Amino acid sequence: MPIYGVGISYYGRTYEEGKKIGWRDGFRALYAIVKYNVLR
């Protein structure tokens, strides 16, 4: 059974389309890094 390569395209959303990230998201990311890596 041969394997075929298939081309794909991806267009990310713009800020106006709902790609919103704020300071709370950064805080949660730092919390997760500390929780799962430092406090093991």
C-alpha positions, 0 to 999 in steps of 0.5 A: 500500500503506497503512501501519498503526500498531500498538500495542506494550507492553513490560514490563522485567524486575525485578531478581529476574527477572535484570536484574542489573548490577554495578560490573564492567559500569560499568567495562566501559562506561567502558573502551569509551567511552575506547577508542572515543571518546578514543583515536581 
